[in-house]
Amino acid sequence: MQFAISIPQRFADGTFDPAGLRDYLARAEALGFHSAWTQESIIGPGALSPLELMAFAAACTTRLRLGCAVFVSPLHNPIHLAKSISTLDQISHGRVEVGVGTGGKGRMFSAFEVDPTSLVARFTEGLRLMKACWTEPRITFSGRFWQLDNAMVGPKPFQKPYPPLWIGASHPAAVRRALSYGDGFFGAGSSTTAQFAQQVKILREAQAEIKPDKPFKIAKRVYIVVDDNAARARERVEAGLKQIYGSADKIAVAVYGPPAACIEGLREIADAGAELIQLNSLFDEAEQMERLAAEVLGAVQEK
């Protein structure tokens, strides 16, 4: 069992504190977290861009792995995205983890000149082209959306053949698709433990059937709040989720309350199949990270 931490991304205009984030990242590294992760939210209030934030984090750390769960890759030109990720992997000396997903059909695709009816085709073709950019010295690619003729794209990633590739998904077909295109599956923070367990079941059944020998990791992002006052913890979780999703009705996705309740909630996620758990605090990130490290994570690992 490995644990990751979320990198704070939501700041009111003019309130970002570079020194504070440097201290947070240095402490996460000192506490032994496997990795620190961003998300992508292009349209919406106050969320810093993941690639730039990961580059900042790379400059502040030496061992901590850095990821995004997930890039909504159909909104990107795959050549630009592959180039940026390769660059980040080089400057971090191979510490990048890459999560990608379709983003679902509820997004404002018209802002990106993307036809939502071609979302899956654009996603899979884009991944194939990104992998070509990362591995082929010269690229000839004849796709529905992108074409290249004997093109050179460099630098290649520091990690060979490319950074670990995680697929974020929820629909059963998309969960199975993760086996074909990725090295791991990343369960969303917006899914409950029960939903995640069902996704893992679908994934492992498909793996046994079509790719039994393929190493494949499973991760889950989880909203978490440690608070000795359970009622106050619930109130703060509801407020945080309302800020993110516009509604507090997703309370069932979160783990919250005194340390014992958080230990139990994380153990359930581990039992459901998570090998990496990304901890996403909803407020007071530095204080929450300290409490998680001191009062929760060791007990989860001891089981």
Phi and psi restraints in degrees (value plus and minus 20) as a CYANA .aco file:
   2 GLN   PHI    -140.5  -100.5
   2 GLN   PSI     132.8   172.8
   3 PHE   PHI    -142.5  -102.5
   3 PHE   PSI     120.1   160.1
   4 ALA   PHI    -141.1  -101.1
   4 ALA   PSI     144.0   184.0
   5 ILE   PHI    -146.4  -106.4
   5 ILE   PSI     129.5   169.5
   6 SER   PHI    -103.2   -63.2
   6 SER   PSI     124.2   164.2
   7 ILE   PHI    -107.1   -67.1
   7 ILE   PSI     105.9   145.9
   8 PRO   PHI     -76.3   -36.3
   8 PRO   PSI     113.1   153.1
   9 GLN   PHI    -146.6  -106.6
   9 GLN   PSI     -36.8     3.2
  10 ARG   PHI    -119.8   -79.8
  10 ARG   PSI      94.4   134.4
  11 PHE   PHI    -156.9  -116.9
  11 PHE   PSI     118.1   158.1
  12 ALA   PHI     -85.5   -45.5
  12 ALA   PSI     133.0   173.0
  13 ASP   PHI     -73.1   -33.1
  13 ASP   PSI     104.8   144.8
  14 GLY   PHI      64.6   104.6
  14 GLY   PSI     -16.7    23.3
  15 THR   PHI    -124.8   -84.8
  15 THR   PSI     -22.7    17.3
  16 PHE   PHI     -81.2   -41.2
  16 PHE   PSI     112.9   152.9
  17 ASP   PHI    -135.6   -95.6
  17 ASP   PSI      77.2   117.2
  18 PRO   PHI     -77.6   -37.6
  18 PRO   PSI     -62.3   -22.3
  19 ALA   PHI     -84.7   -44.7
  19 ALA   PSI     -59.8   -19.8
  20 GLY   PHI     -82.6   -42.6
  20 GLY   PSI     -60.5   -20.5
  21 LEU   PHI     -90.8   -50.8
  21 LEU   PSI     -55.8   -15.8
  22 ARG   PHI     -80.1   -40.1
  22 ARG   PSI     -63.8   -23.8
  23 ASP   PHI     -84.0   -44.0
  23 ASP   PSI     -61.2   -21.2
  24 TYR   PHI     -81.4   -41.4
  24 TYR   PSI     -66.2   -26.2
  25 LEU   PHI     -87.6   -47.6
  25 LEU   PSI     -60.7   -20.7
  26 ALA   PHI     -82.8   -42.8
  26 ALA   PSI     -59.2   -19.2
  27 ARG   PHI     -88.6   -48.6
  27 ARG   PSI     -60.7   -20.7
  28 ALA   PHI     -78.8   -38.8
  28 ALA   PSI     -60.8   -20.8
  29 GLU   PHI     -86.7   -46.7
  29 GLU   PSI     -62.9   -22.9
  30 ALA   PHI     -85.9   -45.9
  30 ALA   PSI     -52.1   -12.1
  31 LEU   PHI     -96.5   -56.5
  31 LEU   PSI     -28.7    11.3
  32 GLY   PHI      68.9   108.9
  32 GLY   PSI      -1.1    38.9
  33 PHE   PHI     -83.0   -43.0
  33 PHE   PSI     123.8   163.8
  34 HIS   PHI     -84.8   -44.8
  34 HIS   PSI     -59.8   -19.8
  35 SER   PHI    -182.1  -142.1
  35 SER   PSI     145.5   185.5
  36 ALA   PHI    -148.6  -108.6
  36 ALA   PSI     115.5   155.5
  37 TRP   PHI    -145.7  -105.7
  37 TRP   PSI     127.5   167.5
  38 THR   PHI    -129.4   -89.4
  38 THR   PSI     156.1   196.1
  39 GLN   PHI    -149.4  -109.4
  39 GLN   PSI     150.1   190.1
  40 GLU   PHI    -136.7   -96.7
  40 GLU   PSI     103.4   143.4
  41 SER   PHI    -162.2  -122.2
  41 SER   PSI      69.1   109.1
  42 ILE   PHI     -92.5   -52.5
  42 ILE   PSI     -68.1   -28.1
  43 ILE   PHI    -119.9   -79.9
  43 ILE   PSI     102.9   142.9
  44 GLY   PHI     125.0   165.0
  44 GLY   PSI     147.7   187.7
  45 PRO   PHI    -104.0   -64.0
  45 PRO   PSI     110.6   150.6
  46 GLY   PHI      54.7    94.7
  46 GLY   PSI      -8.0    32.0
  47 ALA   PHI    -122.0   -82.0
  47 ALA   PSI      99.8   139.8
  48 LEU   PHI     -85.5   -45.5
  48 LEU   PSI     131.7   171.7
  49 SER   PHI     -88.6   -48.6
  49 SER   PSI     116.6   156.6
  50 PRO   PHI     -86.0   -46.0
  50 PRO   PSI     -62.7   -22.7
  51 LEU   PHI     -83.7   -43.7
  51 LEU   PSI     -64.3   -24.3
  52 GLU   PHI     -86.8   -46.8
  52 GLU   PSI     -58.1   -18.1
  53 LEU   PHI     -88.0   -48.0
  53 LEU   PSI     -58.4   -18.4
  54 MET   PHI     -85.6   -45.6
  54 MET   PSI     -56.2   -16.2
  55 ALA   PHI     -85.2   -45.2
  55 ALA   PSI     -60.5   -20.5
  56 PHE   PHI     -80.0   -40.0
  56 PHE   PSI     -66.4   -26.4
  57 ALA   PHI     -83.4   -43.4
  57 ALA   PSI     -57.1   -17.1
  58 ALA   PHI     -82.2   -42.2
  58 ALA   PSI     -55.9   -15.9
  59 ALA   PHI     -94.9   -54.9
  59 ALA   PSI     -38.3     1.7
  60 CYS   PHI    -116.5   -76.5
  60 CYS   PSI     -26.4    13.6
  61 THR   PHI    -156.5  -116.5
  61 THR   PSI     149.2   189.2
  62 THR   PHI    -147.4  -107.4
  62 THR   PSI     -43.6    -3.6
  63 ARG   PHI    -140.3  -100.3
  63 ARG   PSI     -50.1   -10.1
  64 LEU   PHI     -80.8   -40.8
  64 LEU   PSI     108.3   148.3
  65 ARG   PHI     -98.9   -58.9
  65 ARG   PSI     133.6   173.6
  66 LEU   PHI    -152.1  -112.1
  66 LEU   PSI     109.2   149.2
  67 GLY   PHI    -159.3  -119.3
  67 GLY   PSI     150.5   190.5
  68 CYS   PHI    -149.3  -109.3
  68 CYS   PSI     106.2   146.2
  69 ALA   PHI    -150.9  -110.9
  69 ALA   PSI      69.3   109.3
  70 VAL   PHI    -159.2  -119.2
  70 VAL   PSI     140.3   180.3
  71 PHE   PHI     -92.4   -52.4
  71 PHE   PSI     112.6   152.6
  72 VAL   PHI    -103.5   -63.5
  72 VAL   PSI      62.9   102.9
  73 SER   PHI     -83.4   -43.4
  73 SER   PSI     -49.0    -9.0
  74 PRO   PHI     -84.3   -44.3
  74 PRO   PSI     -36.0     4.0
  75 LEU   PHI    -102.8   -62.8
  75 LEU   PSI     -27.5    12.5
  76 HIS   PHI    -127.9   -87.9
  76 HIS   PSI     133.1   173.1
  77 ASN   PHI     -93.5   -53.5
  77 ASN   PSI     102.5   142.5
  78 PRO   PHI     -83.7   -43.7
  78 PRO   PSI     -47.0    -7.0
  79 ILE   PHI     -90.7   -50.7
  79 ILE   PSI     -64.6   -24.6
  80 HIS   PHI     -81.0   -41.0
  80 HIS   PSI     -65.2   -25.2
  81 LEU   PHI     -85.8   -45.8
  81 LEU   PSI     -63.3   -23.3
  82 ALA   PHI     -81.6   -41.6
  82 ALA   PSI     -60.7   -20.7
  83 LYS   PHI     -84.3   -44.3
  83 LYS   PSI     -65.2   -25.2
  84 SER   PHI     -83.8   -43.8
  84 SER   PSI     -61.9   -21.9
  85 ILE   PHI     -87.7   -47.7
  85 ILE   PSI     -60.4   -20.4
  86 SER   PHI     -80.4   -40.4
  86 SER   PSI     -63.9   -23.9
  87 THR   PHI     -81.3   -41.3
  87 THR   PSI     -66.0   -26.0
  88 LEU   PHI     -83.6   -43.6
  88 LEU   PSI     -57.9   -17.9
  89 ASP   PHI     -86.8   -46.8
  89 ASP   PSI     -55.5   -15.5
  90 GLN   PHI     -87.7   -47.7
  90 GLN   PSI     -68.0   -28.0
  91 ILE   PHI     -92.8   -52.8
  91 ILE   PSI     -40.4    -0.4
  92 SER   PHI    -114.7   -74.7
  92 SER   PSI     -19.7    20.3
  93 HIS   PHI      36.6    76.6
  93 HIS   PSI      29.5    69.5
  94 GLY   PHI      59.3    99.3
  94 GLY   PSI      20.9    60.9
  95 ARG   PHI    -133.3   -93.3
  95 ARG   PSI      -4.5    35.5
  96 VAL   PHI    -112.7   -72.7
  96 VAL   PSI     119.3   159.3
  97 GLU   PHI    -139.9   -99.9
  97 GLU   PSI     117.1   157.1
  98 VAL   PHI    -138.3   -98.3
  98 VAL   PSI     101.0   141.0
  99 GLY   PHI    -129.0   -89.0
  99 GLY   PSI     118.4   158.4
 100 VAL   PHI    -155.7  -115.7
 100 VAL   PSI     132.0   172.0
 101 GLY   PHI    -178.4  -138.4
 101 GLY   PSI     146.7   186.7
 102 THR   PHI     -97.6   -57.6
 102 THR   PSI     -44.0    -4.0
 103 GLY   PHI      65.8   105.8
 103 GLY   PSI     -25.9    14.1
 104 GLY   PHI      55.5    95.5
 104 GLY   PSI     155.8   195.8
 105 LYS   PHI    -114.9   -74.9
 105 LYS   PSI     -16.7    23.3
 106 GLY   PHI    -110.1   -70.1
 106 GLY   PSI     -11.6    28.4
 107 ARG   PHI    -112.1   -72.1
 107 ARG   PSI     146.1   186.1
 108 MET   PHI    -106.3   -66.3
 108 MET   PSI      52.3    92.3
 109 PHE   PHI     -85.2   -45.2
 109 PHE   PSI     -45.0    -5.0
 110 SER   PHI     -81.3   -41.3
 110 SER   PSI     -46.5    -6.5
 111 ALA   PHI     -90.1   -50.1
 111 ALA   PSI     -37.6     2.4
 112 PHE   PHI    -134.8   -94.8
 112 PHE   PSI      -9.5    30.5
 113 GLU   PHI      36.4    76.4
 113 GLU   PSI      21.5    61.5
 114 VAL   PHI    -136.2   -96.2
 114 VAL   PSI     109.7   149.7
 115 ASP   PHI    -103.2   -63.2
 115 ASP   PSI      95.7   135.7
 116 PRO   PHI     -83.1   -43.1
 116 PRO   PSI     -40.5    -0.5
 117 THR   PHI     -93.3   -53.3
 117 THR   PSI     -35.0     5.0
 118 SER   PHI    -130.2   -90.2
 118 SER   PSI       1.9    41.9
 119 LEU   PHI     -79.9   -39.9
 119 LEU   PSI     -70.0   -30.0
 120 VAL   PHI     -86.9   -46.9
 120 VAL   PSI     -61.5   -21.5
 121 ALA   PHI     -82.7   -42.7
 121 ALA   PSI     -60.8   -20.8
 122 ARG   PHI     -86.4   -46.4
 122 ARG   PSI     -58.9   -18.9
 123 PHE   PHI     -82.7   -42.7
 123 PHE   PSI     -71.4   -31.4
 124 THR   PHI     -89.7   -49.7
 124 THR   PSI     -58.9   -18.9
 125 GLU   PHI     -87.0   -47.0
 125 GLU   PSI     -59.4   -19.4
 126 GLY   PHI     -82.0   -42.0
 126 GLY   PSI     -59.5   -19.5
 127 LEU   PHI     -85.1   -45.1
 127 LEU   PSI     -61.1   -21.1
 128 ARG   PHI     -81.6   -41.6
 128 ARG   PSI     -59.9   -19.9
 129 LEU   PHI     -91.0   -51.0
 129 LEU   PSI     -59.0   -19.0
 130 MET   PHI     -80.3   -40.3
 130 MET   PSI     -64.4   -24.4
 131 LYS   PHI     -83.2   -43.2
 131 LYS   PSI     -56.7   -16.7
 132 ALA   PHI     -84.2   -44.2
 132 ALA   PSI     -62.0   -22.0
 133 CYS   PHI     -81.5   -41.5
 133 CYS   PSI     -52.9   -12.9
 134 TRP   PHI    -102.3   -62.3
 134 TRP   PSI     -41.5    -1.5
 135 THR   PHI    -143.2  -103.2
 135 THR   PSI     -43.1    -3.1
 136 GLU   PHI    -121.6   -81.6
 136 GLU   PSI     112.2   152.2
 137 PRO   PHI     -84.2   -44.2
 137 PRO   PSI     -57.8   -17.8
 138 ARG   PHI    -154.0  -114.0
 138 ARG   PSI     117.8   157.8
 139 ILE   PHI    -135.7   -95.7
 139 ILE   PSI     101.8   141.8
 140 THR   PHI    -136.6   -96.6
 140 THR   PSI      99.3   139.3
 141 PHE   PHI    -159.6  -119.6
 141 PHE   PSI     102.4   142.4
 142 SER   PHI    -138.9   -98.9
 142 SER   PSI      72.6   112.6
 143 GLY   PHI    -134.1   -94.1
 143 GLY   PSI     158.3   198.3
 144 ARG   PHI     -91.7   -51.7
 144 ARG   PSI     -54.7   -14.7
 145 PHE   PHI    -128.4   -88.4
 145 PHE   PSI     -50.0   -10.0
 146 TRP   PHI    -155.8  -115.8
 146 TRP   PSI     124.5   164.5
 147 GLN   PHI    -157.2  -117.2
 147 GLN   PSI     117.1   157.1
 148 LEU   PHI    -154.6  -114.6
 148 LEU   PSI     128.8   168.8
 149 ASP   PHI    -149.3  -109.3
 149 ASP   PSI      83.5   123.5
 150 ASN   PHI      35.9    75.9
 150 ASN   PSI      23.3    63.3
 151 ALA   PHI    -111.8   -71.8
 151 ALA   PSI     128.4   168.4
 152 MET   PHI    -126.6   -86.6
 152 MET   PSI     110.8   150.8
 153 VAL   PHI    -150.5  -110.5
 153 VAL   PSI      96.7   136.7
 154 GLY   PHI    -164.9  -124.9
 154 GLY   PSI     147.5   187.5
 155 PRO   PHI     -96.2   -56.2
 155 PRO   PSI     140.9   180.9
 156 LYS   PHI     -98.1   -58.1
 156 LYS   PSI     141.5   181.5
 157 PRO   PHI     -81.3   -41.3
 157 PRO   PSI     134.1   174.1
 158 PHE   PHI     -84.2   -44.2
 158 PHE   PSI     -60.9   -20.9
 159 GLN   PHI    -100.1   -60.1
 159 GLN   PSI     118.6   158.6
 160 LYS   PHI    -132.9   -92.9
 160 LYS   PSI     117.3   157.3
 161 PRO   PHI     -96.7   -56.7
 161 PRO   PSI     -40.5    -0.5
 162 TYR   PHI    -188.1  -148.1
 162 TYR   PSI     149.1   189.1
 163 PRO   PHI     -80.8   -40.8
 163 PRO   PSI     135.5   175.5
 164 PRO   PHI     -71.3   -31.3
 164 PRO   PSI     113.2   153.2
 165 LEU   PHI    -133.8   -93.8
 165 LEU   PSI      92.7   132.7
 166 TRP   PHI    -121.4   -81.4
 166 TRP   PSI     120.6   160.6
 167 ILE   PHI    -129.6   -89.6
 167 ILE   PSI     105.2   145.2
 168 GLY   PHI    -116.7   -76.7
 168 GLY   PSI     111.1   151.1
 169 ALA   PHI    -181.9  -141.9
 169 ALA   PSI     143.2   183.2
 170 SER   PHI    -155.2  -115.2
 170 SER   PSI     -56.8   -16.8
 171 HIS   PHI     -86.4   -46.4
 171 HIS   PSI     120.7   160.7
 172 PRO   PHI     -72.4   -32.4
 172 PRO   PSI     -60.4   -20.4
 173 ALA   PHI     -85.5   -45.5
 173 ALA   PSI     -57.3   -17.3
 174 ALA   PHI     -91.4   -51.4
 174 ALA   PSI     -55.5   -15.5
 175 VAL   PHI     -81.9   -41.9
 175 VAL   PSI     -65.0   -25.0
 176 ARG   PHI     -85.8   -45.8
 176 ARG   PSI     -54.2   -14.2
 177 ARG   PHI     -82.4   -42.4
 177 ARG   PSI     -48.1    -8.1
 178 ALA   PHI     -77.1   -37.1
 178 ALA   PSI     -53.5   -13.5
 179 LEU   PHI     -83.7   -43.7
 179 LEU   PSI     -53.2   -13.2
 180 SER   PHI    -100.2   -60.2
 180 SER   PSI     -47.5    -7.5
 181 TYR   PHI    -136.5   -96.5
 181 TYR   PSI     -35.5     4.5
 182 GLY   PHI    -145.8  -105.8
 182 GLY   PSI     157.2   197.2
 183 ASP   PHI    -123.5   -83.5
 183 ASP   PSI     -26.5    13.5
 184 GLY   PHI    -187.4  -147.4
 184 GLY   PSI     146.3   186.3
 185 PHE   PHI    -135.7   -95.7
 185 PHE   PSI     114.5   154.5
 186 PHE   PHI    -137.1   -97.1
 186 PHE   PSI      89.1   129.1
 187 GLY   PHI     -91.5   -51.5
 187 GLY   PSI     120.4   160.4
 188 ALA   PHI     -94.6   -54.6
 188 ALA   PSI     132.9   172.9
 189 GLY   PHI     -86.4   -46.4
 189 GLY   PSI     -43.3    -3.3
 190 SER   PHI    -103.4   -63.4
 190 SER   PSI     -16.9    23.1
 191 SER   PHI    -123.6   -83.6
 191 SER   PSI     124.3   164.3
 192 THR   PHI     -95.4   -55.4
 192 THR   PSI     148.5   188.5
 193 THR   PHI     -82.1   -42.1
 193 THR   PSI     -59.1   -19.1
 194 ALA   PHI     -84.3   -44.3
 194 ALA   PSI     -62.5   -22.5
 195 GLN   PHI     -84.6   -44.6
 195 GLN   PSI     -61.8   -21.8
 196 PHE   PHI     -81.7   -41.7
 196 PHE   PSI     -62.5   -22.5
 197 ALA   PHI     -80.1   -40.1
 197 ALA   PSI     -58.8   -18.8
 198 GLN   PHI     -87.9   -47.9
 198 GLN   PSI     -58.7   -18.7
 199 GLN   PHI     -83.8   -43.8
 199 GLN   PSI     -61.5   -21.5
 200 VAL   PHI     -84.2   -44.2
 200 VAL   PSI     -59.7   -19.7
 201 LYS   PHI     -80.2   -40.2
 201 LYS   PSI     -67.0   -27.0
 202 ILE   PHI     -79.4   -39.4
 202 ILE   PSI     -64.5   -24.5
 203 LEU   PHI     -84.6   -44.6
 203 LEU   PSI     -67.4   -27.4
 204 ARG   PHI     -88.7   -48.7
 204 ARG   PSI     -54.3   -14.3
 205 GLU   PHI     -84.5   -44.5
 205 GLU   PSI     -63.4   -23.4
 206 ALA   PHI     -85.9   -45.9
 206 ALA   PSI     -58.5   -18.5
 207 GLN   PHI     -83.6   -43.6
 207 GLN   PSI     -63.3   -23.3
 208 ALA   PHI     -83.0   -43.0
 208 ALA   PSI     -49.1    -9.1
 209 GLU   PHI    -104.6   -64.6
 209 GLU   PSI     -63.5   -23.5
 210 ILE   PHI    -132.8   -92.8
 210 ILE   PSI     -46.4    -6.4
 211 LYS   PHI    -163.0  -123.0
 211 LYS   PSI      43.5    83.5
 212 PRO   PHI     -84.6   -44.6
 212 PRO   PSI     -44.3    -4.3
 213 ASP   PHI    -118.4   -78.4
 213 ASP   PSI     -19.1    20.9
 214 LYS   PHI    -102.2   -62.2
 214 LYS   PSI     101.3   141.3
 215 PRO   PHI     -83.8   -43.8
 215 PRO   PSI     113.3   153.3
 216 PHE   PHI    -171.2  -131.2
 216 PHE   PSI     101.6   141.6
 217 LYS   PHI    -115.4   -75.4
 217 LYS   PSI     138.5   178.5
 218 ILE   PHI    -151.3  -111.3
 218 ILE   PSI     111.1   151.1
 219 ALA   PHI    -150.1  -110.1
 219 ALA   PSI     143.1   183.1
 220 LYS   PHI    -165.6  -125.6
 220 LYS   PSI     110.4   150.4
 221 ARG   PHI    -108.2   -68.2
 221 ARG   PSI     116.6   156.6
 222 VAL   PHI    -156.8  -116.8
 222 VAL   PSI     110.3   150.3
 223 TYR   PHI     -94.6   -54.6
 223 TYR   PSI     111.3   151.3
 224 ILE   PHI    -164.2  -124.2
 224 ILE   PSI     121.4   161.4
 225 VAL   PHI    -158.8  -118.8
 225 VAL   PSI     103.8   143.8
 226 VAL   PHI    -118.3   -78.3
 226 VAL   PSI     101.4   141.4
 227 ASP   PHI    -174.9  -134.9
 227 ASP   PSI     108.0   148.0
 228 ASP   PHI     -83.7   -43.7
 228 ASP   PSI     -41.2    -1.2
 229 ASN   PHI    -117.1   -77.1
 229 ASN   PSI      85.0   125.0
 230 ALA   PHI     -82.6   -42.6
 230 ALA   PSI     -60.0   -20.0
 231 ALA   PHI     -85.0   -45.0
 231 ALA   PSI     -63.3   -23.3
 232 ARG   PHI     -85.0   -45.0
 232 ARG   PSI     -58.3   -18.3
 233 ALA   PHI     -78.9   -38.9
 233 ALA   PSI     -65.2   -25.2
 234 ARG   PHI     -82.2   -42.2
 234 ARG   PSI     -63.2   -23.2
 235 GLU   PHI     -80.9   -40.9
 235 GLU   PSI     -62.1   -22.1
 236 ARG   PHI     -92.8   -52.8
 236 ARG   PSI     -54.1   -14.1
 237 VAL   PHI     -84.1   -44.1
 237 VAL   PSI     -66.2   -26.2
 238 GLU   PHI     -79.3   -39.3
 238 GLU   PSI     -61.4   -21.4
 239 ALA   PHI     -85.8   -45.8
 239 ALA   PSI     -61.0   -21.0
 240 GLY   PHI     -86.9   -46.9
 240 GLY   PSI     -63.4   -23.4
 241 LEU   PHI     -88.5   -48.5
 241 LEU   PSI     -53.3   -13.3
 242 LYS   PHI     -84.9   -44.9
 242 LYS   PSI     -57.3   -17.3
 243 GLN   PHI     -84.6   -44.6
 243 GLN   PSI     -56.9   -16.9
 244 ILE   PHI    -101.2   -61.2
 244 ILE   PSI     -66.4   -26.4
 245 TYR   PHI    -127.4   -87.4
 245 TYR   PSI     -23.8    16.2
 246 GLY   PHI      60.3   100.3
 246 GLY   PSI     -16.1    23.9
 247 SER   PHI    -176.3  -136.3
 247 SER   PSI     129.1   169.1
 248 ALA   PHI    -116.0   -76.0
 248 ALA   PSI     -10.8    29.2
 249 ASP   PHI     -97.5   -57.5
 249 ASP   PSI     -16.8    23.2
 250 LYS   PHI    -116.2   -76.2
 250 LYS   PSI      -0.3    39.7
 251 ILE   PHI     -74.8   -34.8
 251 ILE   PSI     -48.4    -8.4
 252 ALA   PHI     -87.2   -47.2
 252 ALA   PSI     -35.9     4.1
 253 VAL   PHI    -101.4   -61.4
 253 VAL   PSI     -34.5     5.5
 254 ALA   PHI    -116.5   -76.5
 254 ALA   PSI     136.5   176.5
 255 VAL   PHI    -131.3   -91.3
 255 VAL   PSI     108.1   148.1
 256 TYR   PHI    -178.2  -138.2
 256 TYR   PSI     141.7   181.7
 257 GLY   PHI      98.5   138.5
 257 GLY   PSI    -183.3  -143.3
 258 PRO   PHI     -81.4   -41.4
 258 PRO   PSI     144.2   184.2
 259 PRO   PHI     -70.6   -30.6
 259 PRO   PSI     -61.1   -21.1
 260 ALA   PHI     -81.7   -41.7
 260 ALA   PSI     -59.6   -19.6
 261 ALA   PHI     -87.0   -47.0
 261 ALA   PSI     -59.1   -19.1
 262 CYS   PHI     -88.5   -48.5
 262 CYS   PSI     -58.7   -18.7
 263 ILE   PHI     -79.9   -39.9
 263 ILE   PSI     -66.9   -26.9
 264 GLU   PHI     -82.1   -42.1
 264 GLU   PSI     -63.7   -23.7
 265 GLY   PHI     -83.6   -43.6
 265 GLY   PSI     -61.2   -21.2
 266 LEU   PHI     -91.3   -51.3
 266 LEU   PSI     -55.0   -15.0
 267 ARG   PHI     -82.1   -42.1
 267 ARG   PSI     -58.2   -18.2
 268 GLU   PHI     -83.5   -43.5
 268 GLU   PSI     -59.1   -19.1
 269 ILE   PHI     -87.7   -47.7
 269 ILE   PSI     -60.9   -20.9
 270 ALA   PHI     -82.9   -42.9
 270 ALA   PSI     -63.1   -23.1
 271 ASP   PHI     -83.8   -43.8
 271 ASP   PSI     -48.1    -8.1
 272 ALA   PHI     -94.1   -54.1
 272 ALA   PSI     -32.4     7.6
 273 GLY   PHI     107.3   147.3
 273 GLY   PSI     -20.0    20.0
 274 ALA   PHI     -92.7   -52.7
 274 ALA   PSI     109.2   149.2
 275 GLU   PHI    -121.2   -81.2
 275 GLU   PSI     -40.4    -0.4
 276 LEU   PHI    -152.2  -112.2
 276 LEU   PSI     107.0   147.0
 277 ILE   PHI    -136.2   -96.2
 277 ILE   PSI     100.9   140.9
 278 GLN   PHI    -113.9   -73.9
 278 GLN   PSI      99.5   139.5
 279 LEU   PHI    -111.5   -71.5
 279 LEU   PSI      99.5   139.5
 280 ASN   PHI    -135.7   -95.7
 280 ASN   PSI      74.4   114.4
 281 SER   PHI     -93.0   -53.0
 281 SER   PSI     129.2   169.2
 282 LEU   PHI    -119.2   -79.2
 282 LEU   PSI     -27.9    12.1
 283 PHE   PHI    -188.1  -148.1
 283 PHE   PSI     147.2   187.2
 284 ASP   PHI      22.2    62.2
 284 ASP   PSI      34.9    74.9
 285 GLU   PHI     -78.7   -38.7
 285 GLU   PSI     -62.2   -22.2
 286 ALA   PHI     -86.0   -46.0
 286 ALA   PSI     -64.3   -24.3
 287 GLU   PHI     -85.2   -45.2
 287 GLU   PSI     -62.0   -22.0
 288 GLN   PHI     -84.1   -44.1
 288 GLN   PSI     -60.0   -20.0
 289 MET   PHI     -80.8   -40.8
 289 MET   PSI     -62.0   -22.0
 290 GLU   PHI     -83.4   -43.4
 290 GLU   PSI     -63.9   -23.9
 291 ARG   PHI     -86.6   -46.6
 291 ARG   PSI     -60.5   -20.5
 292 LEU   PHI     -80.8   -40.8
 292 LEU   PSI     -66.2   -26.2
 293 ALA   PHI     -85.4   -45.4
 293 ALA   PSI     -58.7   -18.7
 294 ALA   PHI    -104.7   -64.7
 294 ALA   PSI     -51.9   -11.9
 295 GLU   PHI    -140.0  -100.0
 295 GLU   PSI     -30.0    10.0
 296 VAL   PHI    -144.8  -104.8
 296 VAL   PSI     -73.7   -33.7
 297 LEU   PHI     -86.0   -46.0
 297 LEU   PSI     -59.2   -19.2
 298 GLY   PHI     -80.2   -40.2
 298 GLY   PSI     -60.3   -20.3
 299 ALA   PHI     -88.5   -48.5
 299 ALA   PSI     -53.3   -13.3
 300 VAL   PHI     -85.9   -45.9
 300 VAL   PSI     -62.1   -22.1
 301 GLN   PHI     -91.1   -51.1
 301 GLN   PSI     -44.1    -4.1
 302 GLU   PHI     -93.1   -53.1
 302 GLU   PSI     -39.3     0.7
